[in-house]
Amino acid sequence: MNNDIFEKLKAIAVDQIGIDEELVKPESDIIKDLGLDSLDIVDMLMSVEEIFGVTIDDGDVAEMKTVADVVRFIENAKA
């Protein structure tokens, strides 16, 4: 897993959504562990698209359950 992408994603979660930094781990479930609701997820993914220059389709969102899933998506989208 790309640590740079993880750290940027973690910064988005902490700075924009206000999640405690200690909670953001690769295995963290976006909804269960981080407590994001649908609006938080949309905000985060819009930032991800802007910062990483990727496009996230609705079908892709459904497959993203953990922080590591989002990192893998970004890695694959940029490959």
N, C-alpha and C positions, 0 to 999 in steps of 0.2 A: 504494500500500500504506500502511495506517495505521501510522505510526511508533510511536504510543503502544502499540498492540497488540503490535507487534514487540518493543518494549523490555520489556513485561511478560512476554511469552513467553520472551524471552532470559533474564530474571531467574529464571523458573521452571527453565529448563534449567541455569543456573549454580548457583542456590541449592539446588534440591532433588535434582538428579541429579548435580551435580558436574562439569559439562562446562566446559572452558576457554572463557572468554568470547570469545576471539579466533576460535574455531571456529564460533560461532553467527552465521550470516549468512542473509539471506533465501533464497539459493540452496543453502544447506547441505542435503544429503540426510540425513534423520533417521537412517537406519540406516547408510549407507555413510560419511558424513562425521562424524556425531556419535557413532556407535557405540552407539546405543540398542538394547537388546534388547526383547523383547515386554513384559517387566515394567516396564522404564523407560518405554516408550510408554504403557502403561496408567496408571502413576503420573502422568506428565505430563498426559495427557488428563483424568484425574480432577481435577487442579488447574485445568486450563483450564475445565472445566465449572463448577467452584466459583467461580473468580475472575471469569469473564466471564458467568456465568449462561446458558450455552448447554447443549444436549444433543447429544452426539455418538453417532450410531448406528454399528454395526459397518461398514455400507456406506460411511459417511463416512470412517472410519479407513482403509479400503483405498485411498481416493483421495488421502490425505495422504502425499506423498513427501518434500516439502521444507518448510522452516520457512515459506516464503511461502505454501504450500498451506494450512497451519494458520491463518495470519493471514487469508487470503482466506475460509476457512470461517467464522471468527469474525465477520469483517465482514459476510458474507452472513447469518449467523444472527441478528445483532443488527439488521439492516436492517429 
